[in-house]
Amino acid sequence: MGKIKSSNDFQSVEKSIYAYFSTQLGISEVGLDSRIIRTKLLDVVDSNSMQVLEVILAKCGLGQYAKSTKEILASQLADETIKLIVKIDKQL
């Protein structure tokens, strides 16, 4: 996979994460953010997974709204997200 080149790539990753949690938690995607997810999963998912999720979402936000000199590989972000979702899914 190539490097993430546009804010739309970051936005797609972010939307996929929120769509997953919206479905899993049975809540609306509208207004969904990492704080709401953390609250809903507080006693269900380990704190390390929640921290990783917040880092991934922060990378998505940074990629959408800030010019960064560091390039983030799309494959790296996607792999990290997939591994996290698999880990969290086993805890739900």
PASEBA-1860 file (N, C-alpha, C; in nm, 3 decimals):
! residues 92
1> MGKIKSSN> 0.084/-0.118/0.000/0.000/0.000/0.000/0.088/0.124/0.000 ~ 0.031/0.232/-0.047/0.105/0.356/-0.054/0.088/0.441/0.069 ~ 0.147/0.558/0.063/0.137/0.652/0.174/0.002/0.723/0.169 ~ -0.045/0.762/0.284/-0.167/0.840/0.289/-0.134/0.977/0.234 ~ -0.204/1.018/0.131/-0.169/1.141/0.062/-0.272/1.251/0.079 ~ -0.390/1.216/0.122/-0.492/1.320/0.136/-0.569/1.303/0.265 ~ -0.635/1.410/0.306/-0.713/1.404/0.429/-0.827/1.305/0.417 ~ -0.873/1.277/0.295/-0.982/1.180/0.277/-0.942/1.041/0.322
9> DFQSVEKS> -0.813/1.004/0.304/-0.766/0.873/0.348/-0.775/0.861/0.500 ~ -0.734/0.964/0.569/-0.744/0.966/0.715/-0.890/0.963/0.758 ~ -0.971/1.039/0.689/-1.113/1.046/0.721/-1.180/0.910/0.700 ~ -1.138/0.837/0.598/-1.194/0.703/0.573/-1.162/0.607/0.687 ~ -1.039/0.611/0.735/-1.000/0.525/0.847/-1.083/0.562/0.969 ~ -1.092/0.690/0.997/-1.167/0.737/1.113/-1.315/0.697/1.104 ~ -1.375/0.716/0.988/-1.516/0.680/0.971/-1.538/0.530/0.987 ~ -1.443/0.451/0.941/-1.455/0.305/0.957/-1.453/0.265/1.104
17> IYAYFSTQ> -1.367/0.329/1.180/-1.359/0.300/1.324/-1.491/0.336/1.392 ~ -1.542/0.454/1.363/-1.667/0.497/1.426/-1.785/0.412/1.380 ~ -1.786/0.371/1.255/-1.894/0.283/1.206/-1.892/0.150/1.280 ~ -1.773/0.095/1.301/-1.760/-0.032/1.373/-1.817/-0.019/1.514 ~ -1.773/0.084/1.587/-1.819/0.100/1.726/-1.967/0.137/1.733 ~ -2.015/0.211/1.637/-2.157/0.243/1.632/-2.240/0.115/1.623 ~ -2.197/0.026/1.535/-2.266/-0.102/1.517/-2.253/-0.190/1.641 ~ -2.131/-0.204/1.692/-2.107/-0.292/1.806/-2.178/-0.244/1.933
25> LGISEVGL> -2.184/-0.113/1.951/-2.243/-0.057/2.074/-2.390/-0.020/2.058 ~ -2.441/-0.028/1.935/-2.580/0.004/1.909/-2.613/0.150/1.934 ~ -2.519/0.239/1.901/-2.541/0.382/1.920/-2.517/0.455/1.788 ~ -2.571/0.575/1.780/-2.559/0.655/1.658/-2.415/0.696/1.633 ~ -2.380/0.701/1.506/-2.248/0.748/1.466/-2.237/0.900/1.480 ~ -2.351/0.968/1.475/-2.353/1.113/1.484/-2.303/1.157/1.622 ~ -2.198/1.236/1.624/-2.142/1.286/1.748/-2.054/1.186/1.823 ~ -2.037/1.068/1.767/-1.956/0.965/1.833/-1.810/1.008/1.832
33> DSRIIRTK> -1.745/0.998/1.947/-1.602/1.029/1.956/-1.536/0.933/2.053 ~ -1.404/0.946/2.068/-1.330/0.851/2.151/-1.371/0.856/2.297 ~ -1.416/0.971/2.345/-1.461/0.980/2.485/-1.586/0.898/2.509 ~ -1.679/0.902/2.415/-1.802/0.824/2.427/-1.769/0.675/2.421 ~ -1.683/0.638/2.328/-1.642/0.497/2.316/-1.576/0.451/2.444 ~ -1.486/0.532/2.499/-1.416/0.497/2.624/-1.518/0.475/2.736 ~ -1.614/0.564/2.749/-1.715/0.552/2.854/-1.794/0.422/2.839 ~ -1.834/0.390/2.716/-1.914/0.270/2.693/-1.836/0.141/2.716
41> LLDVVDSN> -1.705/0.147/2.695/-1.623/0.027/2.704/-1.537/0.019/2.830 ~ -1.559/0.111/2.921/-1.475/0.127/3.040/-1.446/-0.004/3.112 ~ -1.546/-0.082/3.140/-1.528/-0.205/3.216/-1.525/-0.330/3.128 ~ -1.518/-0.309/2.995/-1.526/-0.422/2.903/-1.393/-0.445/2.831 ~ -1.328/-0.337/2.790/-1.207/-0.344/2.708/-1.088/-0.296/2.790 ~ -0.973/-0.361/2.774/-0.855/-0.323/2.851/-0.807/-0.181/2.817 ~ -0.746/-0.119/2.915/-0.706/0.022/2.900/-0.600/0.042/2.792 ~ -0.514/-0.056/2.771/-0.414/-0.043/2.665/-0.480/-0.033/2.528
49> SMQVLEVI> -0.581/-0.114/2.504/-0.652/-0.108/2.376/-0.718/0.027/2.357 ~ -0.774/0.082/2.464/-0.836/0.214/2.455/-0.733/0.321/2.424 ~ -0.615/0.310/2.483/-0.509/0.406/2.455/-0.464/0.397/2.310 ~ -0.450/0.277/2.258/-0.411/0.258/2.118/-0.518/0.317/2.026 ~ -0.644/0.294/2.058/-0.754/0.350/1.980/-0.744/0.503/1.976 ~ -0.720/0.563/2.090/-0.711/0.709/2.096/-0.593/0.761/2.015 ~ -0.483/0.688/2.014/-0.366/0.728/1.934/-0.399/0.720/1.785 ~ -0.464/0.613/1.744/-0.502/0.598/1.603/-0.595/0.712/1.562
57> LAKCGLGQ> -0.695/0.740/1.644/-0.788/0.848/1.611/-0.717/0.984/1.608 ~ -0.620/1.003/1.696/-0.542/1.127/1.696/-0.462/1.139/1.566 ~ -0.405/1.028/1.519/-0.331/1.029/1.392/-0.424/1.065/1.277 ~ -0.546/1.013/1.283/-0.644/1.045/1.179/-0.675/1.195/1.181 ~ -0.698/1.248/1.300/-0.727/1.391/1.313/-0.611/1.477/1.268 ~ -0.491/1.438/1.305/-0.372/1.512/1.265/-0.358/1.512/1.114 ~ -0.379/1.398/1.055/-0.367/1.386/0.910/-0.470/1.468/0.834 ~ -0.587/1.484/0.894/-0.694/1.560/0.828/-0.674/1.711/0.840
65> YAKSTKEI> -0.624/1.754/0.954/-0.628/1.897/0.983/-0.493/1.965/0.998 ~ -0.385/1.890/0.998/-0.254/1.953/1.018/-0.157/1.908/0.909 ~ -0.075/1.998/0.871/0.032/1.964/0.777/0.144/1.902/0.859 ~ 0.180/1.781/0.826/0.283/1.711/0.902/0.401/1.679/0.812 ~ 0.519/1.692/0.865/0.637/1.657/0.787/0.660/1.507/0.790 ~ 0.605/1.440/0.889/0.617/1.294/0.895/0.512/1.232/0.805 ~ 0.556/1.136/0.729/0.462/1.065/0.644/0.413/0.941/0.718 ~ 0.286/0.920/0.713/0.227/0.803/0.777/0.191/0.705/0.665
73> LASQLADE> 0.240/0.585/0.676/0.209/0.485/0.576/0.066/0.435/0.595 ~ -0.008/0.434/0.487/-0.146/0.386/0.492/-0.152/0.243/0.541 ~ -0.060/0.160/0.494/-0.061/0.019/0.533/-0.033/0.003/0.682 ~ 0.054/0.086/0.737/0.086/0.080/0.880/-0.036/0.118/0.964 ~ -0.102/0.227/0.928/-0.220/0.271/1.001/-0.333/0.169/0.989 ~ -0.352/0.115/0.869/-0.457/0.015/0.848/-0.428/-0.113/0.927 ~ -0.303/-0.159/0.924/-0.267/-0.280/0.999/-0.288/-0.261/1.149 ~ -0.246/-0.147/1.199/-0.261/-0.117/1.341/-0.409/-0.116/1.380
81> TIKLIVKI> -0.491/-0.057/1.295/-0.635/-0.049/1.320/-0.699/-0.187/1.318 ~ -0.664/-0.267/1.220/-0.721/-0.403/1.209/-0.685/-0.487/1.331 ~ -0.558/-0.484/1.370/-0.515/-0.561/1.488/-0.590/-0.517/1.613 ~ -0.609/-0.388/1.626/-0.680/-0.336/1.743/-0.826/-0.380/1.743 ~ -0.892/-0.368/1.630/-1.034/-0.407/1.620/-1.050/-0.556/1.651 ~ -0.961/-0.639/1.601/-0.967/-0.783/1.630/-0.953/-0.806/1.779 ~ -0.858/-0.738/1.843/-0.835/-0.753/1.986/-0.956/-0.707/2.066 ~ -1.012/-0.593/2.029/-1.129/-0.540/2.101/-1.250/-0.629/2.079
89> DKQL> -1.267/-0.677/1.956/-1.382/-0.761/1.923/-1.386/-0.887/2.010 ~ -1.270/-0.940/2.042/-1.262/-1.059/2.128/-1.304/-1.029/2.271 ~ -1.296/-0.902/2.310/-1.331/-0.863/2.447/-1.478/-0.826/2.461 ~ -1.544/-0.803/2.349/-1.686/-0.763/2.356/-1.778/-0.882/2.370
END
